[in-house]
Amino acid sequence: MEGFEKHAGVPLARPAPKGLPRLFGEVRGHATDPITGKELVMVQWPGAPKPLPYEPDELTIVD
């Protein structure tokens, strides 16, 4: 998936609520939704026990 290489830093595309820091996660891989067949980006957030799936348009690529 273009731009979402493993170990890239990514924040959520939507802004963080006022007063909260914008968290950056790390891309850990990719997955396919078994129901829709859409390609997902697996992101590990600080303090999370395992990576979570997101659609690419839910994330922003950090340069």
TASULLIN-V537263 format. One record per backbone hydrogen bond with DSSP energy under -1.0 kcal/mol. CO is the residue of the C=O (numbers start at 1). NH is the residue of the N-H. If there is no record, write none. Layout:
co:CO nh:NH
co:CO nh:NH
This chain:
co:1 nh:4
co:5 nh:8
co:8 nh:27
co:9 nh:62
co:10 nh:25
co:11 nh:60
co:17 nh:20
co:25 nh:10
co:26 nh:44
co:27 nh:7
co:29 nh:42
co:31 nh:40
co:33 nh:37
co:38 nh:33
co:40 nh:31
co:41 nh:54
co:42 nh:28
co:42 nh:29
co:43 nh:52
co:44 nh:26
co:45 nh:48
co:52 nh:43
co:54 nh:41
co:55 nh:58
co:56 nh:59
co:58 nh:13
